[in-house]
Amino acid sequence: MDKSRRFNTWYWVAAIVGILLIQYLIGTAQQIAPIPYSQFQELLRGGKVAEIGISDRFIQGRLKEPLPSGQTRFATTRVDPDFAQELQQYGVTYTGQIESTLLRDILSWVLPILVFFGIWALLIRRMGGLGGGLMQIGKSRAKIYVEADTGVRFDDVAGVDEAKDELREVVEFLKNPEQYGRLGGRMPKGVLLVGPPGTGKTLLAKAVAGEAKVPFFSISGSDFVEMFVGVGASRVRDLFSQAREKAPAIIFIDELDALGRARGIGGLAGGHDEKEQTLNQLLVELDGFDSRTGLVLLAATNRPEILDPALLRAGRFDRQVLVDRPDKKGRIQILQVHMRKAKLAPDVDSDKVAALTPGFTGADLANLVNEAALLATRRGGDAVTMADFNNAVERIVAGLEKRNRLLNPKEREIVAYHEMGHALVAMALPGVDPVHKVSIIPRGVGALGYTIQRPTEDRFLMTREELENKMSVLLGGRAAELIVFGHLSTGAADDLARVTDIARSMVTRYGMSEKLGNVALEKDERSFLSPNPLGNGARERSYSDETAAAIDDEVRATVDRVFDRTVALLRERRDVLERTARRLLEKETLDEVELQQLASSSSAQPRGSVVEIERDQWAQGGRAPAASDPVRPQ
């Protein structure tokens, strides 16, 4: 006989036995007649009881003669004998009642168990239940937006025209994949948006989904990583499974570097780390889906240099789109987008605001418009004026004004000459950004005064002459202190650090030292997209101690040479320095127009002076584009 059939037969046998047992118990129960205790005593006195069985609560037995109902077996509940005798005097029919404790017994057992499981479930949901509890721990936590929920179109994204043109191709493919691939081409499986923080990478991804009108799966790279091994890989599988069901769709992974860091960095190499398992699963999913199904993977990062090379190879993230800081034209477009929400005065010009904000990202510009609106609201104005934008730029770049930080007259005088030294050197040298404002009002954490320069154009390269001019501007404050007071103060500490950094870069990175030649002795320690160093550790050396000593000598000689030129320049303009510093002490702030008037009222320099000779020599180098720091704090 077949084993499965034998198994079914035993099911039938068990069912029949169970039915017979139930019938026997029911029949037995029907043969027993429950009677009152008083009737039992009457039957006992009449000699009709044949036999009984006594327990502490019940009495069961058999009668000699059947009851009127035909039953010979009976059961009754015991009653206290003294109380039963008293009840008999009045002819009362009585029987015992047993208090039911079933509910109390159930609650005493079940309620603590329910409380325990409730607390346990709450703890599990708090600890690992951000994804929906223990049963949902391997589920993807991606947020799904239908096309109307993103609310972003390409018109809402400004200043990144090249990136938008690259992504329009993705939109056209999602709208009509068959037509787009009619010549045998295929859409890149992955598009990586690369750029500094705040440049609009996430906004661009939402705009792609809004233009294509497809579901948009948005998740951060850190959401894949959990304390439980294997959870990240499970979430990757679940994310791609959901996306395939809703294809055509877009998967957007923000901060990809949290998930896609190169394997073997920051841990034991061996492939058993949770992040590495998650990355391996992502690589498998990228290889496994067909781009012709209408599924596109977008990702964003500001640290592409640490991504695993396997992610960036052809067939995975095929295309990298740079979303860089906007140029002046892009800043104008971004400002126009954000200025729509603000009530502006007629004097506000987006071109002038864009000229004040070199190096600002889209997020910085949005913050600038908001700060200007808040300043206008605080002063009780009816509209946001250009002065509000100027103050907002100064607040973002230099910090909050500290008018309560009182300086003694001597310190205040030193700060005034220091800042005017910066300004006059910047006004005297060619190829230097014009001075926008000079102030001795303390700002920020440690700035006792500041000088703001406004670039006239976006610049990306610097010649040796322009680097030396930039160093001269930084050393102008220190040179002014030496000329006027005959001593130096601690106010130039930041200037010296930046001058030394420029001089060292000229010697070790740019090959601008005749003594050391055209060699690069050090690497740039900064991140690819971040202006800040990756760490504060010692620099990697690939040269001898003799070369290190030569580098130090060249750096010192370069700084000393530029400082001597700066001192000579200010000595020739001593009268202008005195006049402008006194004016700055009176007004505390001088703008560009006032500075030009004060400088132009001085007597003309004699031809052939040190200043003119140096200006003629430095002007021969031309004006190469360069990025310049707009603030020279004291």
VEXLUMGU-218117 format. One line per 3 residues: number of its first residue (from 0); their letters; for each residue x negated, y, z negated of C-alpha. Coordinates in pm, 1 decimal. Layout:
REM residues N
NUM) A) X,Y,Z; ...
This chain:
REM residues 634
0) MDK) 0.0,0.0,0.0; -112.8,349.1,76.8; -259.3,528.7,-228.3
3) SRR) -44.3,840.2,-174.7; 270.7,627.0,-147.1; 177.6,438.3,-466.9
6) FNT) 129.3,770.9,-639.9; 477.4,884.9,-533.1; 630.1,558.5,-659.1
9) WYW) 490.8,612.8,-1004.9; 647.5,958.2,-999.2; 986.5,794.8,-944.3
12) VAA) 926.9,545.1,-1224.7; 832.9,823.2,-1466.8; 1140.4,1022.3,-1369.6
15) IVG) 1375.3,724.6,-1428.6; 1221.1,649.0,-1767.3; 1256.5,1013.2,-1865.6
18) ILL) 1624.7,1019.5,-1767.3; 1697.8,700.2,-1963.8; 1519.2,840.8,-2271.0
21) IQY) 1720.6,1160.4,-2254.2; 2045.4,966.1,-2223.3; 1954.3,749.0,-2523.7
24) LIG) 1880.3,1052.4,-2739.7; 2203.5,1224.0,-2634.7; 2403.6,906.5,-2700.1
27) TAQ) 2243.7,858.8,-3037.0; 2318.7,1214.7,-3131.5; 2682.3,1173.4,-3032.6
30) QIA) 2716.5,861.0,-3258.6; 2625.9,1063.1,-3568.1; 2908.4,1273.7,-3719.3
33) PIP) 2806.1,1586.2,-3911.2; 3028.0,1611.7,-4221.3; 3047.7,1861.0,-4510.1
36) YSQ) 2873.8,1769.7,-4833.6; 3205.2,1781.3,-5019.6; 3350.7,1519.0,-4786.7
39) FQE) 3040.5,1305.0,-4841.8; 3101.0,1315.8,-5218.5; 3464.6,1211.7,-5170.7
42) LLR) 3358.4,921.7,-4947.5; 3096.4,823.1,-5202.9; 3346.5,820.6,-5490.4
45) GGK) 3592.7,622.1,-5277.2; 3330.8,353.4,-5216.4; 3330.7,400.9,-4840.0
48) VAE) 2952.9,459.8,-4800.2; 2758.1,149.7,-4705.2; 2403.8,289.3,-4702.1
51) IGI) 2228.1,632.3,-4702.0; 1888.0,780.3,-4629.5; 1782.3,1081.0,-4839.2
54) SDR) 1531.1,1355.1,-4756.8; 1463.1,1679.8,-4937.9; 1719.8,1863.1,-4719.1
57) FIQ) 1936.6,1606.9,-4539.6; 2133.2,1288.7,-4617.3; 2205.6,1037.6,-4340.8
60) GRL) 2393.4,711.1,-4372.6; 2647.6,451.2,-4248.7; 3011.2,413.5,-4357.2
63) KEP) 3192.7,85.8,-4429.5; 3489.9,208.4,-4229.9; 3481.2,437.3,-3925.2
66) LPS) 3597.0,797.2,-3945.6; 3909.6,910.0,-3754.2; 3676.2,1000.8,-3468.6
69) GQT) 3555.5,640.6,-3456.2; 3198.4,715.5,-3575.5; 3042.7,512.8,-3857.3
72) RFA) 2719.1,711.8,-3892.2; 2711.4,1051.8,-4060.2; 2473.6,1330.5,-4157.1
75) TTR) 2511.9,1613.7,-4405.9; 2304.1,1883.6,-4573.5; 2227.7,1857.5,-4944.8
78) VDP) 2364.2,2105.1,-5199.3; 2241.9,2169.1,-5551.5; 2429.0,1922.3,-5780.1
81) DFA) 2517.1,2176.7,-6050.9; 2655.4,2418.7,-5796.4; 2842.8,2136.6,-5617.4
84) QEL) 3010.5,2034.5,-5945.3; 3126.9,2389.9,-6004.3; 3266.5,2413.6,-5649.5
87) QQY) 3462.5,2088.6,-5696.4; 3665.9,2243.6,-5977.8; 3824.8,2480.2,-5728.8
90) GVT) 3875.7,2233.6,-5440.8; 3637.0,2416.0,-5205.2; 3498.9,2242.9,-4899.7
93) YTG) 3129.2,2309.0,-4892.1; 2813.7,2207.1,-4709.5; 2448.4,2313.6,-4717.3
96) QIE) 2301.3,2580.3,-4488.5; 1934.1,2582.9,-4391.9; 1786.9,2924.8,-4310.3
99) STL) 1642.4,2926.8,-3960.1; 1271.3,3031.8,-3952.5; 1221.8,2965.9,-3582.0
102) LRD) 1191.3,3333.3,-3481.5; 959.8,3408.1,-3770.3; 738.8,3110.0,-3682.9
105) ILS) 725.8,3207.7,-3315.8; 634.5,3570.4,-3393.5; 368.6,3467.3,-3646.4
108) WVL) 192.8,3267.0,-3377.6; 272.9,3441.2,-3051.4; 246.3,3808.3,-3153.6
111) PIL) -123.4,3797.8,-3261.3; -208.1,3612.1,-2940.8; -31.8,3874.7,-2729.1
114) VFF) -208.5,4158.6,-2914.1; -545.6,3988.2,-2863.7; -490.8,3937.9,-2491.2
117) GIW) -361.5,4294.8,-2453.9; -675.4,4441.5,-2613.3; -894.0,4210.4,-2406.1
120) ALL) -723.2,4312.3,-2081.7; -757.4,4682.1,-2173.6; -1128.8,4644.5,-2242.3
123) IRR) -1182.8,4456.5,-1916.5; -1000.1,4728.0,-1724.4; -1203.2,5001.7,-1893.9
126) MGG) -1539.4,4829.9,-1843.8; -1504.9,4674.9,-1502.2; -1158.6,4767.2,-1396.4
129) LGG) -1224.4,5084.2,-1201.6; -1152.7,4867.8,-902.3; -831.3,4730.5,-1054.1
132) GLM) -930.3,4491.9,-1334.5; -1101.0,4157.0,-1350.4; -908.9,4007.3,-1059.1
135) QIG) -986.1,4312.4,-844.1; -1354.5,4347.7,-931.6; -1471.1,4229.8,-589.7
138) KSR) -1224.6,4446.8,-400.1; -1333.8,4753.2,-207.2; -1265.2,5089.0,-369.9
141) AKI) -1252.3,5276.3,-40.4; -995.5,5551.4,-10.1; -775.7,5514.3,297.1
144) YVE) -646.1,5826.6,468.4; -408.2,5828.7,758.4; -485.4,6084.9,1025.5
147) ADT) -265.3,6353.4,867.5; -428.1,6318.4,524.2; -775.6,6434.9,621.7
150) GVR) -641.0,6773.9,728.6; -968.9,6853.5,904.5; -1032.8,6919.0,1272.9
153) FDD) -1342.1,7022.3,1463.5; -1217.9,7382.7,1456.3; -1259.0,7374.2,1076.9
156) VAG) -1628.9,7284.7,1109.2; -1859.7,7565.7,1220.8; -2229.8,7619.7,1260.9
159) VDE) -2315.5,7266.4,1377.6; -2219.2,7274.3,1745.2; -2478.8,7015.8,1853.1
162) AKD) -2360.4,6766.4,1592.3; -1997.5,6821.3,1695.5; -2083.4,6753.3,2059.2
165) ELR) -2246.8,6424.7,1959.5; -1942.5,6317.9,1758.4; -1687.0,6414.8,2023.7
168) EVV) -1806.3,6104.1,2206.0; -1697.8,5893.6,1909.4; -1355.4,6058.0,1913.5
171) EFL) -1304.6,5990.1,2283.6; -1404.8,5627.6,2235.8; -1160.8,5576.7,1947.9
174) KNP) -878.7,5731.6,2148.1; -937.5,5520.2,2458.0; -1200.5,5244.8,2412.0
177) EQY) -1110.8,5062.0,2738.2; -1149.6,5367.2,2956.7; -1466.1,5473.3,2781.6
180) GRL) -1633.8,5136.1,2839.1; -1527.9,5089.4,3201.9; -1886.6,5125.3,3327.9
183) GGR) -2027.0,4868.9,3087.5; -2138.5,5107.6,2815.0; -2058.9,5051.3,2452.9
186) MPK) -2013.4,5283.4,2161.5; -2290.4,5287.7,1900.3; -2197.7,5061.0,1610.8
189) GVL) -2318.8,5309.3,1354.9; -2372.6,5684.5,1351.3; -2595.7,5822.5,1075.3
192) LVG) -2546.4,6187.1,979.0; -2875.6,6323.2,849.5; -2915.9,6662.6,688.6
195) PPG) -2983.0,6859.5,370.4; -2716.5,6871.8,98.0; -2428.1,7106.5,168.1
198) TGK) -2454.7,7119.7,547.0; -2113.7,6958.9,611.7; -2183.9,6590.6,679.9
201) TLL) -1875.4,6465.0,493.8; -1662.5,6737.7,652.3; -1778.9,6629.9,997.8
204) AKA) -1684.4,6268.2,929.5; -1334.4,6373.0,819.8; -1304.2,6590.1,1130.3
207) VAG) -1384.4,6290.5,1350.1; -1103.4,6092.4,1185.6; -865.3,6388.1,1208.6
210) EAK) -936.4,6438.4,1579.1; -914.4,6067.6,1664.3; -598.4,6020.8,1452.7
213) VPF) -713.2,5687.5,1310.7; -734.4,5552.0,953.6; -1033.3,5683.2,764.1
216) FSI) -1203.2,5463.7,501.9; -1417.8,5680.0,273.6; -1649.0,5533.8,7.8
219) SGS) -1971.5,5631.1,-163.8; -2280.2,5413.9,-152.8; -2288.6,5395.5,-532.5
222) DFV) -1937.6,5242.4,-542.1; -2077.4,4915.4,-409.7; -2317.9,4868.0,-699.6
225) EMF) -2188.5,4698.9,-1015.6; -2330.2,4528.6,-1323.2; -2211.3,4191.0,-1194.8
228) VGV) -2426.4,4018.5,-934.5; -2248.0,3960.9,-604.3; -1977.7,4222.1,-655.1
231) GAS) -2135.1,4471.2,-413.9; -2159.0,4215.4,-133.8; -1798.1,4114.3,-196.0
234) RVR) -1684.7,4475.3,-169.9; -1868.4,4518.7,158.7; -1689.4,4214.7,301.2
237) DLF) -1354.7,4336.6,173.4; -1409.9,4687.3,315.8; -1483.9,4560.0,664.6
240) SQA) -1193.7,4313.5,641.2; -950.1,4596.4,561.8; -1093.4,4810.7,840.1
243) REK) -1057.6,4532.7,1099.4; -690.5,4495.2,1007.4; -631.0,4865.7,1074.6
246) APA) -860.7,4903.4,1377.9; -921.8,5138.3,1549.2; -1057.4,5296.5,1231.9
249) IIF) -1354.5,5479.7,1085.0; -1561.3,5361.1,788.4; -1751.8,5643.4,621.5
252) IDE) -2021.2,5564.5,362.5; -2142.3,5876.3,184.9; -2485.1,5885.9,18.1
255) LDA) -2606.6,5580.2,206.9; -2946.3,5601.0,34.9; -2784.3,5472.0,-288.1
258) LGR) -2706.7,5148.2,-102.4; -2962.1,5130.7,177.8; -3288.2,5199.6,-4.1
261) ARG) -3577.5,5005.7,145.6; -3601.0,4658.5,-7.4; -3879.9,4594.9,-252.5
264) IGG) -3889.6,4959.0,-371.5; -3819.9,5017.7,-737.8; -3786.4,4651.3,-832.8
267) LAG) -3917.9,4302.3,-790.2; -3953.7,4197.5,-429.1; -3775.0,3869.8,-373.6
270) GHD) -3428.7,3946.6,-244.3; -3239.2,3861.6,-565.9; -3161.6,4214.5,-675.1
273) EKE) -2795.6,4315.6,-665.4; -2864.3,4618.0,-440.9; -3058.5,4401.1,-198.3
276) QTL) -2773.6,4150.3,-177.8; -2532.9,4433.2,-104.2; -2765.2,4574.5,163.0
279) NQL) -2807.1,4230.4,320.4; -2428.6,4192.3,340.5; -2397.8,4533.5,506.3
282) LVE) -2657.9,4432.9,764.5; -2465.2,4111.6,834.2; -2138.0,4302.9,877.0
285) LDG) -2302.9,4548.3,1115.8; -2423.4,4258.3,1326.7; -2089.2,4078.2,1305.2
288) FDS) -1835.9,4324.3,1438.1; -1783.4,4422.4,1799.4; -1775.7,4796.3,1861.0
291) RTG) -1524.4,4741.4,2141.1; -1260.4,4660.2,1877.4; -1245.5,5030.1,1787.5
294) LVL) -1431.3,5014.6,1457.0; -1696.0,5283.6,1401.3; -1924.9,5312.8,1100.5
297) LAA) -2031.1,5663.1,996.0; -2278.0,5723.9,715.4; -2443.6,6028.7,562.8
300) TNR) -2770.9,6077.1,378.7; -3014.6,6353.0,292.5; -3305.8,6112.0,236.0
303) PEI) -3351.6,5913.0,558.4; -3716.9,5847.0,482.5; -3629.8,5595.3,207.4
306) LDP) -3375.3,5393.7,408.0; -3452.5,5033.8,494.1; -3592.8,5003.3,849.4
309) ALL) -3349.3,4719.2,919.3; -3060.4,4966.2,885.8; -3203.1,5204.3,1143.6
312) RAG) -3290.9,4957.0,1415.7; -3102.8,4945.4,1745.9; -2774.0,4759.9,1716.6
315) RFD) -2690.9,4887.7,1370.1; -2718.4,5261.7,1318.3; -2787.2,5328.3,1684.3
318) RQV) -2749.3,5702.7,1668.4; -2880.7,5959.8,1422.2; -2719.2,6302.5,1426.0
321) LVD) -2905.4,6588.0,1256.7; -2680.6,6824.5,1061.6; -2933.6,7094.1,978.6
324) RPD) -2913.0,7427.9,803.9; -2737.1,7673.8,1036.2; -2919.6,7949.2,1219.8
327) KKG) -2792.0,8306.2,1219.7; -2529.6,8234.4,1486.0; -2410.5,7931.2,1292.2
330) RIQ) -2396.4,8127.4,968.0; -2178.4,8388.0,1136.8; -1935.8,8116.7,1250.4
333) ILQ) -1925.7,7957.1,905.3; -1868.6,8291.1,735.4; -1581.8,8368.1,972.2
336) VHM) -1415.8,8038.9,875.4; -1440.8,8109.4,501.8; -1362.2,8479.4,531.7
339) RKA) -1017.0,8397.7,668.8; -905.5,8316.9,314.0; -1037.7,8643.0,166.4
342) KLA) -896.4,8994.5,186.8; -1181.3,9194.3,338.3; -1251.5,9566.2,355.7
345) PDV) -1317.7,9725.6,698.9; -1690.2,9766.0,623.7; -1753.2,9390.9,590.5
348) DSD) -1956.4,9264.9,885.2; -2027.3,8893.4,913.6; -2340.4,8968.9,1119.4
351) KVA) -2491.0,9170.3,833.2; -2397.4,8905.9,575.2; -2552.7,8634.8,792.4
354) ALT) -2873.1,8839.4,817.0; -2888.7,8848.1,435.7; -2859.2,8471.6,399.1
357) PGF) -3142.7,8290.8,581.8; -3169.3,7927.3,476.4; -2814.8,7913.6,333.4
360) TGA) -2615.0,7597.4,403.6; -2242.4,7582.7,469.5; -2173.8,7508.6,102.3
363) DLA) -2391.3,7804.5,0.4; -2199.7,8036.0,232.1; -1864.8,7913.3,101.2
366) NLV) -1991.4,7982.7,-250.1; -2111.6,8327.0,-139.3; -1767.1,8428.3,-9.3
369) NEA) -1609.7,8300.5,-330.4; -1858.2,8490.4,-548.9; -1797.8,8811.9,-353.5
372) ALL) -1421.1,8772.0,-396.7; -1466.2,8714.3,-770.9; -1685.9,9023.3,-803.7
375) ATR) -1425.0,9232.8,-621.5; -1152.2,9094.5,-847.4; -1359.3,9165.5,-1159.1
378) RGG) -1406.2,9532.5,-1067.4; -1034.3,9566.7,-985.6; -1078.4,9631.3,-613.6
381) DAV) -809.7,9593.7,-350.0; -1041.2,9416.9,-102.9; -1384.1,9258.2,-81.5
384) TMA) -1639.9,9512.9,34.2; -1988.1,9480.7,180.0; -2130.1,9590.9,-155.1
387) DFN) -1964.0,9287.7,-314.0; -2135.8,9060.0,-63.6; -2472.8,9227.4,-131.5
390) NAV) -2426.5,9179.2,-505.8; -2317.6,8819.3,-452.3; -2631.9,8746.2,-247.9
393) ERI) -2849.6,8894.3,-521.4; -2664.8,8697.8,-786.6; -2712.8,8368.5,-600.2
396) VAG) -3075.1,8429.5,-496.7; -3215.1,8617.8,-796.7; -2973.2,8525.9,-1075.0
399) LEK) -2733.0,8708.2,-1303.0; -2815.6,9062.7,-1413.8; -2949.1,9088.3,-1769.6
402) RNR) -2884.3,9452.0,-1854.9; -2890.9,9367.7,-2225.2; -3253.7,9252.3,-2193.6
405) LLN) -3423.4,9572.8,-2306.1; -3788.4,9634.6,-2215.8; -4010.3,9879.2,-2396.1
408) PKE) -4121.1,10181.6,-2186.8; -4468.2,10037.9,-2122.9; -4334.7,9705.3,-1992.7
411) REI) -4074.4,9883.5,-1783.6; -4345.5,10097.2,-1621.0; -4560.8,9792.0,-1543.1
414) VAY) -4264.2,9616.3,-1382.5; -4184.8,9923.3,-1170.0; -4540.2,9951.1,-1031.1
417) HEM) -4553.6,9572.5,-983.3; -4235.1,9561.8,-772.7; -4332.7,9868.2,-570.8
420) GHA) -4665.6,9699.8,-498.0; -4474.8,9410.7,-338.7; -4252.6,9648.8,-142.4
423) LVA) -4524.4,9882.3,-11.5; -4745.9,9596.7,106.5; -4449.0,9440.0,285.4
426) MAL) -4370.1,9774.3,451.7; -4730.3,9829.5,560.6; -4810.9,9493.1,719.2
429) PGV) -4694.3,9375.4,1061.5; -4489.6,9059.8,1107.0; -4350.4,9075.1,752.0
432) DPV) -3977.3,9069.5,677.4; -3848.4,9420.8,597.2; -3769.9,9505.3,236.2
435) HKV) -3397.9,9516.2,160.8; -3393.9,9618.2,-205.5; -3624.2,9671.1,-502.5
438) SII) -3497.3,9662.9,-859.7; -3633.0,9656.7,-1214.0; -3309.2,9526.6,-1363.4
441) PRG) -3387.8,9185.0,-1516.5; -3212.3,8891.4,-1352.4; -3192.0,8519.4,-1408.1
444) VGA) -3407.1,8333.1,-1658.2; -3743.7,8507.9,-1636.2; -3732.7,8772.4,-1361.3
447) LGY) -3796.2,9118.6,-1509.2; -3760.9,9273.9,-1161.9; -3724.6,9159.1,-803.9
450) TIQ) -3792.7,9256.2,-442.8; -3562.3,9121.5,-172.8; -3677.9,9096.1,187.0
453) RPT) -3435.8,9046.5,474.0; -3562.1,8847.5,775.0; -3474.7,9000.2,1110.5
456) EDR) -3465.8,8663.4,1288.1; -3482.6,8290.4,1222.9; -3843.6,8179.0,1230.5
459) FLM) -3989.2,7829.5,1218.6; -4366.0,7868.0,1267.0; -4632.2,8082.0,1103.3
462) TRE) -4978.7,8177.5,1220.5; -5278.1,8213.9,991.9; -5248.2,8592.3,1000.6
465) ELE) -4882.7,8578.6,896.1; -4961.5,8340.0,613.3; -5227.4,8579.8,488.3
468) NKM) -4980.7,8868.0,517.5; -4732.7,8668.8,311.6; -5001.4,8612.8,50.3
471) SVL) -5074.2,8987.3,51.1; -4709.9,9064.1,-25.0; -4715.6,8817.8,-313.2
474) LGG) -5038.6,8968.2,-447.6; -4915.1,9325.2,-403.4; -4769.9,9344.7,-753.2
477) RAA) -5089.8,9222.5,-917.7; -5300.0,9460.3,-707.3; -5077.8,9755.3,-805.2
480) ELI) -5119.3,9674.3,-1174.4; -5497.8,9661.8,-1133.9; -5512.6,9992.9,-947.6
483) VFG) -5281.1,10189.6,-1179.2; -5346.9,10040.8,-1522.8; -5693.4,9889.2,-1476.7
486) HLS) -5582.8,9554.2,-1621.2; -5363.1,9256.9,-1530.8; -5049.2,9116.7,-1696.0
489) TGA) -4871.6,8781.0,-1710.4; -4601.9,8906.7,-1472.1; -4780.9,8771.6,-1164.9
492) ADD) -4793.2,8407.1,-1283.8; -4533.7,8287.7,-1031.8; -4692.5,8495.9,-754.0
495) LAR) -5033.0,8337.6,-820.1; -4887.5,7986.3,-815.2; -4724.1,8045.5,-478.3
498) VTD) -5031.1,8216.8,-332.5; -5251.6,7927.8,-442.6; -5009.6,7678.1,-290.0
501) IAR) -5013.4,7863.1,44.1; -5394.6,7887.2,43.1; -5433.0,7516.7,-42.5
504) SMV) -5191.0,7421.0,233.3; -5386.6,7633.4,481.7; -5706.9,7450.5,387.5
507) TRY) -5584.5,7094.0,337.4; -5280.3,7057.6,563.9; -5296.3,7316.9,841.8
510) GMS) -5668.0,7295.9,925.8; -5712.2,7673.1,897.7; -6053.8,7659.8,729.9
513) EKL) -6361.7,7711.2,947.0; -6579.3,7539.9,686.5; -6374.0,7217.4,664.3
516) GNV) -6262.2,7208.7,1026.2; -5948.6,7084.7,1197.5; -5860.3,6803.3,957.9
519) ALE) -5558.8,6725.9,740.8; -5686.0,6627.2,397.9; -5352.5,6599.0,214.8
522) KDE) -5000.6,6489.8,299.2; -4685.9,6688.5,244.5; -4531.2,6553.7,-76.4
525) RSF) -4192.8,6706.2,-9.7; -3891.4,6509.1,102.5; -3806.6,6518.4,471.5
528) LSP) -3503.7,6738.0,411.5; -3563.5,6882.1,65.9; -3785.4,7182.3,-8.0
531) NPL) -3869.0,7042.8,-351.9; -4145.4,6788.2,-415.8; -4048.0,6428.0,-471.5
534) GNG) -4243.0,6411.8,-791.6; -4481.5,6595.9,-1018.6; -4754.9,6334.6,-1018.1
537) ARE) -5110.3,6373.1,-897.0; -5162.0,6416.1,-524.9; -5301.6,6129.0,-327.3
540) RSY) -5667.8,6189.1,-247.8; -5838.5,6050.3,57.4; -6158.9,6251.4,37.0
543) SDE) -6476.2,6263.7,-171.4; -6554.8,6475.8,-473.7; -6781.7,6692.4,-259.6
546) TAA) -6492.5,6765.0,-24.5; -6266.9,6840.6,-322.3; -6519.9,7095.3,-445.5
549) AID) -6537.5,7247.3,-96.4; -6157.3,7270.6,-88.2; -6153.4,7453.5,-420.0
552) DEV) -6417.7,7696.1,-295.4; -6224.8,7765.2,26.0; -5896.8,7818.6,-158.0
555) RAT) -6059.9,8060.9,-399.6; -6240.1,8244.7,-121.3; -5919.4,8280.5,82.3
558) VDR) -5721.9,8417.7,-213.0; -6003.4,8657.8,-310.8; -6035.0,8786.3,46.4
561) VFD) -5661.5,8853.4,76.0; -5650.9,9015.3,-268.9; -5934.7,9253.2,-181.2
564) RTV) -5750.5,9356.8,136.1; -5431.9,9411.9,-63.7; -5610.9,9629.5,-319.1
567) ALL) -5768.2,9835.1,-40.3; -5431.7,9881.1,128.2; -5264.7,10008.0,-190.3
570) RER) -5555.4,10239.2,-275.6; -5499.3,10412.3,59.0; -5129.7,10450.8,-31.3
573) RDV) -5175.0,10543.7,-395.7; -4968.6,10860.7,-365.5; -4675.5,10671.5,-215.2
576) LER) -4706.8,10407.9,-488.6; -4690.0,10672.3,-762.5; -4395.4,10855.1,-608.1
579) TAR) -4185.8,10546.9,-534.8; -4258.5,10388.9,-875.4; -4144.3,10703.8,-1057.1
582) RLL) -3830.5,10710.9,-844.5; -3768.6,10343.8,-922.2; -3801.8,10413.4,-1295.6
585) EKE) -3533.7,10682.5,-1262.5; -3279.5,10489.8,-1051.9; -3374.6,10127.5,-1143.1
588) TLD) -3277.7,10016.7,-788.9; -3387.9,10141.8,-446.1; -3236.5,10020.8,-120.9
591) EVE) -3393.8,10001.4,224.6; -3295.9,10353.2,333.2; -3434.9,10520.6,20.9
594) LQQ) -3759.2,10325.6,49.0; -3805.8,10433.9,410.0; -3742.3,10797.6,320.6
597) LAS) -3988.8,10791.0,31.1; -4256.4,10616.3,237.3; -4216.3,10838.7,544.9
600) SSS) -4250.6,11160.1,342.5; -4614.7,11081.9,264.3; -4899.7,11237.5,454.2
603) AQP) -5026.8,11049.6,757.8; -5319.9,10817.1,705.1; -5643.8,10921.8,879.9
606) RGS) -5730.6,10715.9,1183.1; -6004.3,10467.4,1113.4; -5914.3,10412.2,748.1
609) VVE) -5927.2,10069.0,590.4; -5551.6,10027.3,619.5; -5538.5,10108.6,987.7
612) IER) -5835.5,9885.6,1066.6; -5681.0,9591.6,886.5; -5341.8,9647.4,1048.3
615) DQW) -5504.1,9656.6,1391.5; -5696.0,9337.0,1321.3; -5397.1,9145.9,1179.6
618) AQG) -5164.6,9262.1,1455.0; -5378.2,9081.5,1712.0; -5242.6,8749.6,1587.9
621) GRA) -4895.0,8818.4,1724.7; -4565.2,8737.7,1551.7; -4508.3,8366.0,1529.7
624) PAA) -4173.7,8260.2,1379.1; -4191.5,8165.4,1013.0; -3961.6,8094.0,721.2
627) SDP) -4017.1,8342.0,438.3; -3906.4,8350.7,77.5; -3677.8,8655.1,47.7
630) VRP) -3734.7,8720.8,-324.8; -4049.8,8834.8,-500.3; -3962.7,8820.9,-874.3
633) Q) -4177.6,8976.9,-1142.8
